[in-house]
Amino acid sequence: MTRELLPVRRFAESMSFTLGNIFYVVTLGYYDDGRVGEVFVGGPKSGSDAETNARDAAAILSIAMQYGVPPAAFATAVHRDSEGVPLGPIGAVVDHLAAPAAPSSGEGA
């Protein structure tokens, strides 16, 4: 399998969430066809262990997706609580990426 690099200029969007008591910012980079091809995660404090671990895991997830591994493949690998809620930021990102897209509520939908 060959790695599919993203275009130099690409659409990206950022979002934030809190997991436990830690605030994260996630940026998703997209291929021209709308697929997510990269994930960046920023954590609570630059250089902290939590941020380093989140950034490293996001880089691994990004490279895996660029090799064609769907985010849903990670869903059973991430650490979860007894109710199935992810305990780490990459688990939350994987769940977001693997969730079915919401139907459009705009005109013509």
PyMOL commands that set and color helices and strands:
alter all, ss='L'
color gray80, all
select helices_A, chain A and resi 49-66+71-74+89-98
alter helices_A, ss='H'
color red, helices_A
select strands_A, chain A and resi 12-19+22-30+36-42
alter strands_A, ss='S'
color yellow, strands_A
deselect
rebuild
show_as cartoon
